[in-house]
Structure formats: structure tokens, C-alpha cells
């Protein structure tokens, strides 16, 4: 059923690629050095895709704002030759992709195509129509964006390696794309959820068929979504799964600003991405061991890893 819905979406998408800007990407930074030692210094292009879902409406606080859902999407592409694995990033409530640009550029410089949609009613400048209840519609938005990107980029994207990541309500969105009944997208091969909480009834979550690797990132001083929220998600997910514990960090600092945790997050997430976008077992094991090492900083962070 999900595949048929994705096909219908593909037939009604309006996708346009607009101007891009090229610039160099700095690859320096703390504990991320080991993780990026083998990367070439590449440039990252940033452009925008205009994706429209004609099958769903935009409704805020009971008011119909549009009979479509418009999903402008930031696209970051590395200059290195492809095809590349795809990372879809979901921003938090009352935020936008620009707030996470340092992290998104890091992934793109590491060789991933990264896309980040602006959700219609939870992005900044949604104004009086800002509506957190619309998070329930965001897993569908993610599926539409995946279809639009695959249609637009074609063979430049590895269709069997699609990872969905997100922070806060965006992390909940990412988790729903992997585990929410009726919202799970079978094209997704791994999930990364940062400072996320369970969204909706727990009974709606179900383990997917096969293996769906999960990385959770959580601070013990998160003022918005405390650690017990992440533990609920941890218990829902089945191995292989990984948990990056951040000691003393706030809800947003490790992902949005220069902080002691930023390079740890960059390193561990990149290791995780590389591990689950390779088909070589030895290489995957090496990247997962690297994630364990890159996340181990006494008083700052540590990793819990369950592979079976």
C-alpha cells in the first residue's frame, strides 16, 4: 500500500531545481578528525528543490490554508563523483534547515546527498499558523520529499541507501518514518533521531520487517525532551541500534551551535552513516567500532551499542 502511495505521489509532484552556490567546506574539528581523515576536501553545492504534494491539504488550527502541501527543500550535494547515499533531515519545531547547516554540510562533505525540507506549519516564519499538531503529517511529507528527490536526481542517488534523520520534533518525525504504523516508508534503510520524543500513541509503533538500524542521540540535561523519552524509543527499536549519550548538553546546542559536543555528534553520526551505507561487512564493523571510539569522551559523551 505504501509503495502504491509513493507511486501516486511521483505522478503528481512538481519539482524544480533552482540556483545553487558552491563554496569550500571546512573539515577541521576536535574528535571528528579521525572520522574525516580519509575524506577529500570537497566543495558542497547548496540549492533548492520545490516539491508539491497535490494529494494533501495544509490545515492549521482548523483553517484550510492551501489545497496542497508545499515542501521547499534544501539540497546539499558533494562535488565528489556519485552515486551517493541520501540523507533526509527533519528540522525541529519553529526552526528551519539553516539552523543545522554546519551538521548538514559536514555530512555532504563526507560524500552524502543531504536534503532538508521546510515543513509547512512547524518551520520558522510560519507566523500565526505555527502548529505543532502538524508534526503528525510530517512523515508523509518525508515520503513525498524522498519521491521528489529520487525523481529529480535519478541515478545520482543510491536508492537502496536512504537514511532519515531529525532533531526534536524532527527526530520524532524521523522515528515515525521508520516505526509508525501506516507512516513507515519501506524505502528507508536507517534512522537517526536526535533529542526526540514519542509522538502519538505508543501502540501505533511497530518494529519493521527486517533490520532497520537506529541511532539515538540524547543529552542528560535536555530541557525539552528528557532522557526517559529517548529510552522509550530505544525500547521500541530492535537491534542493531546505537545510543550516543551527551553529558551536560542542552536540547539544541550539540546540533545547532559551536559547542563541546558538536564535533562528537558530527563524528559519530558520520560513522553511523558510513556503516549503514556499505555492503561490506568488515567495513561496516570498522565504522561501528569507530563510532564507539569517537563517542567515548569521559565527562562529555559515551556510546551504547547493541548489534544483535
N, C-alpha and C positions, 0 to 999 in steps of 0.2 A: 504494500500500500504506500509505504514511504517513497519507494522508487518511482511509482506512478506519479505521485505528487511532485517529486523533483522534476520529472519529465514535463509535466504540465507547466511548471514554473519556467522551465527552459524555453518553452514556446512563447511565453508572454513577457519575457524580460526585455527591458530597454536598457542596453548597455553602451556606454560611450567612454572612450579613453581620451582624457584631455591632457593639457600641457604637463610636462614633467621637468624637474630640476635636478641636475646632477651635482653632487658635492662629495668630497672625501669624508671618510668615516674614521674617527679616532679609535684605535684598538687598545689603548693603554688602560690599565686599571687593576690594582690590587690583586685579589685572589683569582681574578678572571684570566691572569696571564697564562697559566698552564692550559686552560681551555682554549685559548685563542692562538697559542703558539704556532699552530700549523696553518692558520688562516693567512691567505694573502691579503695585502692591503688592497681592498676593493672599494670602488665607489658605489653608492647606493642612489638609485633614482626614486624620486617620490612623485607620484601622480595621483589622479583621482578617477575612479570608476563611478558612473552614475547608474545605479541599479534600481529598478522599479518593480515592485510586486503588484500586479494588477488584480490579484485574487483576494486581497485582504484590505480592509479599511484601516485608517488611522483614527482612533477614537480616544478622546481624553476626557475624563470626568463626565462621561455620558454625552459628550458633544462630538459629532462626526466632523473631523477636520478635513478629511480627504477620503475619496473612494479608492485610493491606492496607498501603498506604503513606500515612501521614497527612502532609499538607503544609499546616500553618497558614501563612498568607501575609499579610504586612504590606501594606496598601493605602494609598497616598497619593494624594489627589485635589485638584486645584486648584479654587478657588471660581469661576474664570472659566468662561464657558459653553463647552460642548463641541460636537461630539465631539473627543476628544483622542487623539493617538498614544499607544501603550502601550510602556512600558519595563519589561522584566523584569530584575531584578537578582539575581545569584547570589553569596552570601557565600562567604568563604574557609573553609578548614579550621579547625575548633574556634573558629568565630566565629558571628555572627548579624547580621541586618539592622540592629539598633540601632547596631552599631559604625560603620556607614556613614551614619547618619541625616542628618548635615549635607549630604552629597552628594545623597542621595535627596530631601531636602526642596528642595534647590536646583533639581533637575530638575522637581519637581512645581510649584514656584512659577513656573517658566518655561513651564508650560502642558501638562505631560505627566502622564498617569496612570502611576504607578510602583507596581509590585508586587515584593515580595521574599519568596520562600518560605524557610521554615526547613527545611533538608534534614534528613531523619530521623537520619542517622548521622554527619554532619560538623558539626552545629551545637554550640554551647556547651551544656553540661549534658546531652550525650549520655552522659556518665559512662563507665562501663566498656565501653560499646558503641560508643564513638567509633571510627570505622572509615573510614580514608581510601580503602580499596578501593571504598567505596560511591559514590565520585565517578563511576564508570563507569555508575551508574544515574541520575545526576542529569540528563542530557539528557532522559531520559524523563519525569522529574519536571517539567522546564520545560515540555514539551509539554502535560502534564496541567494545569499551572497556567494556561497560555495558554487552553486549552479552558474551564477553570473560570471564568476572568475574563471571557471573551467571553460565556459563558452568563449570568454574574451581572450584568454591566454593559451588555450589549446594545449599543444604538445610542450609548452614551456613549463607546465606544471605536472608533477608526478601524481596521478590520480589515486594511486594506492597509498600515498603518504600525505594525509590531511590531518593536521593537529589543530584543535580548538583550545584557545587559552583565554583567560579573562581575570579581571580583578574586581573584588567586592560583588556588586550585583552582576557584573560581567563574568565573574568567576562562577556565580550561581548559574548564569546562562550557559556557560561552557559545560558545567556539570550536567545540566538538563539535556544538552545536546547529546551527551553520552549515555545518560541513565534514565531520563524521564520517559515514562511510557507515553507513546503517541508522539513524542518530540524527538526521540533518538534518531540520529541520522546514520545509517549504516555505512556511509562513505568515510566517516571519521575514524581514524586509526589510533588516536591517543588524545588525552585531555590534560590540561594544566589549569588548575583553579587556585587563585591567589586570594587569601583573606575572604573566602566565600562562606555563604551560609546556605542551609537548605531552603529551597523556595517551593512552597506548595506542600500538600500532604505527603508525608513520607511514604505512604502506601503507593504513591504514583511512581516511585523509583523502583527500578528492577535491573538486575545485572544483565548486561547484554550477552548475546551469544558469543562464544569465543573469548579471546583475550582483548581487553581494552586497557592499555597501560594508563595509569593516572599519576600525576604529580600534584600534591597539595603543598602550598606554601603558606605558613601561618606564623604570626608573632604572638608571643605570650602576653604582650601588652597592647593588643589590638583593642581600641576603644569602641569599635563599631561591631565587629563580628568576632567574639572571643573564641579562644581555642576549642571550647566544647562544641562549637558549631562545626569546625573542621573535623573534629573527631566523629561526628555523626556521618559526615561524608566519607571519612576513612573507613568506617564500618560498613557503609553501603558498597564501596568499591571492593572488588576482588583482586588478588594478585594477578599480575605484577603491579605494585603500587609503591610510591615513594612519598615521603613527607619531609619537607625541609622546615625545621623549626628555627625561627628567628628570635633571638633572645633580646628583649628590651625594645623592640621596634614598635612603631605606631602602625596604624591601619594603612597609611598611604606612603610613608617615607621610603620604604625599600623599593618601590616601583615607580615613583614619580619624581624623586629629587636626589641630589647628591647626598649620600648617607653611608655609614659604615657597612650597610647591608647590600647596597646596590650591586657592587661587583660580585658578591656571593650569589645573589639572585641571577645575575647575568650568566655566571659560570655554570651553575647547577642546571638552570633551565636549558642552556645550550647543550650541555652534556646529555640531558634527557632527550632533547630533540634529535640529536645526532644518533643516540642509542636506538630510538624507535623509528628512524628513517633509514636504517640499514638492514639488509637481509643477511648480513654475515654475522653468525653467532659469536665468533671470537671478538669481532669489532664491537658488537653490542655490549658484551660483557665488559670490555675495556672501558667503554664510555660510562657504563653504570658504576664501575669502580671509581672512575674519575669524578663522577657526581658525588659519591660518598666522600672522597678526599676534598673536593672543592667546597663541600658544605660543612666541613669539620673545622671549626674555629672556636676554641674554648671561650665561653663567655659571650659569644656572638651568634653561633649557629651550629646545628648538627643535623644529620640526616637519619631517618628511619627508612629502611629499605626492605620490602618484602617481595621477593621474586616468585615465590610459589607457596 
